[in-house]
Amino acid sequence: MILARAADRHGLTVRILDLNIEYFRSFQHASTTVESAVLGDHGKDRAFLVAAAEHFFRSTNLPADEALHLPDTADAIAGMHFGFETLARATAEDSAFWSGWLEDALSHAAAVPPPVVGISVMGPSQVFVALVVARLVKRRWPRSVTVLGGSHVTLLAAEMGGDPRYLEHVDVVLPGHSEEEFAALVASVRKGRRRSAPGIAAPPSPARSFDYHPLATAEQLRSYDPATLTMPLQFTRGCSYGRCTFCTYPVVEPVVTPLHAARAAETIGALAGEHGLTRFSVKDSLFTVPMMIALAEALTAAGIRAQWSATTKATRSLIAHAPRLAAAGLVTLEIGVETVHPDGQRLFDKTADPGMIEDVVHACTDSGIAVVVNLIFGLPGESLGQAERQLDWFVRQRDRAPAGMVDGSLNMLEIVRGSPLELRPPAEVDLYGVAPWAYCYAWNAPAWRPEFAGHLRTMETRQTVLTRPAAACADP
């Protein structure tokens, strides 16, 4: 939607085809879910989403026994832990599912060949469908220019520039926040100018200002349930902390941009007026307490009433400001705790007193702000007992709060491309390798991790049975 806004300013037209929601809408399910006070990603029906994703990955026909450098707790297909040859074979198959659903989606998206088809790749789980779409576009519209963008190709830009196998059926890669470059590329192609060979564009300046206001259409938003539709927004880029050793933000968004609170409030008000939206999720990597206060004041001054969520770091100042933020519409805070163990905090370069974190969590929930606690397990040298004690700590915080007001994002440590842990691994860590499109490395992780990871998944989700209407798409 940010790309569409930039194109619109240049007098161009962009049609957004949201393959994620279209895929989910092809299912019928009647699961009963526990009511959640959480607004944003963790307030969704996670059991349904996980089951739909598993169904999707099974339909790729990728052979799990050909996985390459598979981390101990990873899903081979979701993480794209395969070599180029395996992916080339799988994406070239014209199964009933891909040739039916995706080609139908493309044909409905454009009555005439579009000059440019841009494909967003925000993580490895989107790589398979991106490669299939690029191949189908070149078969259906051979003169259309295919473009890859998104955070995952930003992370892989150097590798993509050095190996032509990444660029089969792809004309251009736009790393970084390239909304202006995308609009310029479309304008150039429409004038008859195009690249003669695949290429990786230079990333744009990460420090430049950007448009907060995404361009959505009523047709696009009609695919969503208006009772639960939450609009994602981003008001700053980069991370003002920027030291977590497991994180890739210094690579993907290397510069911190300032918050313009009045513009942010104006954007929320405009989207509320245009589409009747009342729920917003601020996707900034770290929305600090001063940023939240500034946004709250701007919303209050403009008389805008909306519910919103944000991600932040635990800090004692939140205890005093929680009631004020709640009064201005803040209903969910995702807090990056990562680990409560001192050794783990030193490894991550992110120290915080667990007692302070507990005080922050419950000051928020007492003010009516739901809290999602981000935790990471399975660190180098961590014992099963330490992992269990950290999980018990989380359960105590959850049970102490009113029902539904504390949730968790419970993750196993991944050593990912571009992170300090990959570039400067601890002495006891051996990195075994990473597949071409994958995000994380295989490494000599503690042996207890796979079973514990299954326990975490059970805590976060439950089994959901999916059925597909026969008229929509045959079950692959």
N, C-alpha and C positions, 0 to 999 in steps of 0.2 A: 504493500500500500504506500510505502514511502517512495518506492520506484515509480509507482503510478502518479504520485503527486509531482515528482520532478518532471516526468514526461508531460504531464498536463500543463505545467508552467511553460514548456517549450512548444505547446500547441500540438502535442502528439496524443495518441490514444493507446491506452494499455488495457487489455482484458486480462483479468486475474482468474486463473483456473486453480482453485484450491483443492488439490488432489486428496489432501488429508481428510477434510470434512466430507468430500464426496465418497471416499472409501468407507468411512464410518457410517454414512447414511444408507449404504447398501445393506446394512445389517438390521435385523430385528432382534430385540432382546427385551426381556421382561424381568430383569434382576431387581431385587429390592436393595437399596443402598442405605447405609447409615447416614442420617442427616449430618451435614458438616457446616460448621460456621466459617470455614476457610474459603476465601475468595481467590481465584487464580488456579494455577495448574494443579495444586494439591487438593482442591475442592471438587475436582472432576471425579467421575466414576472410574477410578483407576483399574478396578477389576475388569470392567468392560474394555477399556483401552488396551490393557495388557493382552487380553484374549484376542482382540481384533488384530493387534500387532503380530501375535504368534501365528494367527491364521494367514496373515499377509506374508510373513517370512516363509512359511511352509510352501506357499504357492510359487515361490521363486525357483523351486527345483534345484537350488544350490546343494551340492553334495557335502554334507557336514564332514565326511571323512577326508575331504580335500582341503580342510581349513589350514591356514598358514599362520604360524606364530600365534596360536590361540591362547589368550590369557586364561588363567585358571577358572575365573568366575564369569567369563564373557559368553555371550551368545554369538556363535560363529557368523550367522547371517545378519543379525541386527548390527553387529560391529564391523561387517564387511572384511572378515579375516580370510581373504582368499587372494590368490595370485591373479595376474591379468588374464591368463589363458582360461582359467575356470570361469571367471566373470564373463569373458567374451563368449564362451559357449552358452552360458545360462541366459544372458541377455539377448542372444540371437534366436532363442527358441520362440516360435510363434505358438505358444500354448493358447488354449481357448480363453484363459483369463486375461492375459496381457493383450493379445490381439483384439479381444472383444472390448474389455473395459477401457483400456487406455486409448485405443484408436477411436472408440466412440466418443470419449471425452475430448480428444483433440478435434475431431470433426465438428462437434458442437461448439467448440470454442471459437472457431474461425471459419466463416463461409468461403473466404478466399485465402490464398496463401499469405500468411503474415510475413512482413519483411524480416522480423526478428522474433525468435522464441527464446526467452530467458528462463533458465531453470535454477531455482534456488536450492542450494545444498547446505543445510545448516548442521548436518552431522552425518556420520557413516550410515545410519539407518535409512537415509534418503538417497544414497548413492545408487543402489540398484535401479530404482524407478527413474532416477535422473539419466542413467545410461540407456535405459530402454526408451525413454521419451526422446532423447537425442537421436537414437537410431530410427525411431518411427518418424520423427520430423524429417530427417534426411530422405527417407523413403517416400513419404507423402508429399513433402514440399522441398525438393532438392535445392532450390535456390534460397530458401530461408536461412538466415544466419543464426546458428545456435550459440548461446552464451551461457556459461556457468558462472554463478556468483554465490555469495554466502560465506558464513564464517568457516565452514569446513574447507572450502577451496582456498580461502585466505590462509589458513593454517598450512595447506599443502602446496602453496604457490611455487615454492622453490623446487619441490620434487616434480611438480607438473611441468615446469619449465625445462627440466632436464631429461624427461622421458616422454617421447611422443605417444606412447601407449595410453597415457591418460587422456589424450585429446582425440581419440577416434570418434568421429561424428560431431566433434566440438570445434567451432571456429574461433571463439574468443573466450578467455577467462578474465573476469573482472574481480580482482581481490579487493578487500577492504570495503568501506562504505562508498560504493561507486554509483550512487543514484544519478549524479550529474553526468558521469561518464557514460552511463547506460543511455540516458536521454540523447547525449551527443552521438553515440554509436547508432541509435535508431535513426536519427536525422541524417547521418552520413549514408547509411544503407539506403534510405528512401531516395537519396539523390543519386544513387547508382554507384557509390563508392563502397568497396568492401575489401577486406583483407584477402590476399591471395594464398595465405597459408595460416594454419592455426597459430595463435599467439597468446601470450600471457601479458596483459596490460600492466603497466606500472601502477602500484597502489596510489590512491590519491592522498593528499595531505590529511593526516588524521586529526589535525587541530582545527579544521575549518568548521564553521557553524553549519547547522543542518535544520531542515524543516521538521518541526515536531508533529505536524498535522498530517496523518495518513489519509489517503484518498480512498474511501470506501464507497461502494455503490449499494443501493437498496437491493439489487439483484444478488450481489455477493452475500450480503448479510442475511438474506432470506433463508440461506441454508442452515442457519443456526436457530436454536430455541431462544426466542427473545427473553424468556424468563431467566435464562442463565448466561446469556451472551456477555462476555467480559472482553473489553477491547484492550489489547496490549499497546503500551506506549513506551517510548524511550526518550528521556530528556537530557541525559548526559552520556558520553561515551568514555570508555576507559574505566579504571578502578582507582579510587583515591587511596586505597590501601596498597594494592599492587605488589604484595610481598609473598603471598601464599605460594609455597613451593610446588604445590600440586596443580597450579592453575596456568592456563594459556592466555589469559587476558593481556599480559604484556606483549604478546605476539599479535593477537587478533585485534586488539584495541589499545595501542601502545601509548596514547596520549589522553589525559583526562580533560574533558571539555567542561566549561562552567554551566551551571543551571541558570536558566532565565525563568524565574518562577512565574512572573506575570504572563509570559508566553505560554507556559505549561498550563496555567489555569485557563487561559483563553482557548487553548486547544480542547481541553476537557469540556468547556462550555459550548464550543462550536459543535463538537461531536454529539453532545447531548441535544443540541438544537436541531442538527441535521437528521439524526437517526433515532432520537429518543433513548440514547444509551445512558445508563446510570451506573455502570460497573466498569472499572478500569484497573488494569494491572501494570504497574510501573516496572519495566524490565531492566532498568539500570543495574549494572553489576553490584554497585554499592551505593545505596541511597542513604546518605548520612543523616544524622539527626538534624543538623542545621538545614539540610536540603528539605527534609520533611516539614520542618517548622516553616520554612519559606513558602513551600507549596500550600501548606495549610492556611497560612495567612493570606496568600493570594486568592485561594478559593473562597475564603470567608469574606474578603474585601469585595470580591466580584459577586457575592451572593449565590455562588454555585454550590448546589448540594449534590454530592456524588459519593459513591463508595469506591475505595481504592485500596490497593495493596502495594507493598514494596519489599525489597530485600535489603538487609542491613547487617551490621556487625554489632554484637552485644557491647553496649557501653552504658555506664551507670547513669548518664544524663537522660536516658530513656525513661527511667523510673519516674522522674519529676514531670516529664513532658507527655507521658502516655495519655492522661485524661484530655489534655489539650488537643492532641493529634486525633484521638477518637472522636472528639466533638466536631472535628473538621472532616470526618468521613473515613479516616483510616480504619479498616476493619480486619486487615491481615498483615502480619509482618513475618517474613521468612528470615531467620537469623542464622548466619553462618557460624555455627559453633565448631564444627569439624571433629574435635576430640576434647575430652575433659582430662585426659592423661597428660602430665607434664612432659614426658618424653615425646609424645606425639605432637604436642604443641610446639616444642622446640624444633622437631623435624619440619613442621609446616610453617615455622616462623610466625606463629599466631598464638600468642599467649593470652590467657584470660582466666580469672579466678572462677571456678565453677559456682561458688556461692554467689558471686556477682551475677553470673548468667541466670541462676535460679531466681534471684530478685527481679531481674529484668523481665524474665518470662512471666512471672506472676503479677508484676505490676501491669503488664500489658493485658493479661487475661482479666484481671480485676477491673480494668477500664473498658472491657468489651472488645479488645483487639485479640483476635485469634493468632496463634503463633505456630509457625512451622519451624521445627528445629532440624537443621542440616547436620548430619553426623556421618563420619567416615570410619570404617572399620578395616582391619586387616593390614595394618601398617608393617613395615619391615621390623622384625623382632617382636612384634606384639604377640602376646599369648592369648589363647582362647579364653582364659580367665579374665584378662583385661577387657576383651571384647564383651564378654557377658556382663561384667560390672558396668561398662559404659551403657549397654542396653538397659540394664536394670535402672541406671540413673535416669535415662529417658523415660522409662515406664513410670517411675515415681513422679516426674514432672507432669506427665500426661494425666495420671490418676489424681494428682493433687488439684488440678484445675477443673473448672466446670466441664461437663461432658462435651466433647467436640471442639474444645477451645485450644488444645495443644495437639498438634499432629507432627509427624516426622518424615523427613526424607533420609532414608537409611541406606547408605551406600558402602560398597567395598572400594578400597583404594585402587585407582587405575593410575598407571604411570603413562602419561600422555605426551604426545609430540610437542616439542617446544617448551615444555614446563621445566623449571629448574631441577626437578627430580629426574627428568630425562637427561638434561644437559650435564648435570653434576650429581649423579646418583650416589647415595651413601655407600660406604665401603662394603657393606654386607649385601648390596643389591647387584645382581647380575641381570642385565637386559639381554634377552635372547633374540629379539627381533620384532619387526612390525610389518604387517601386510601393507601393500601399496596404498589402499584406500582407508585403512584402519586408523583409528584414533589413538589406540593404546597398545603398549608393548606386552609381550609375554616376559615374565620375570620369575625369579626364584622366590615366589610368595610363600607365606606360611601354609603348611599342609592342611590346616583345619578350615581354611577359607571357604571352599565350595559348599560344604554342608551348612556352615553358618550363613552363607549367602542365601541358601534356600530357606532358612528360617526367617531371614529378614523379608524375603519376598512373601512368605506366608503371612507375616504380620501386616504387610502393606496391602495385600490383595486377597481375594478369594476366588474360587473357581467360578467362571461364568460360561454358560452355554450359549453359543451363537448360532443363529439360523439365518440363512440368506433367502430372500424371496426368489423363487425360481425365475420370475420374469426379469429380475434385475441382473443376475449374473450367476452362471453355473458355479457350484462349489468346486474349486480346483482340487 
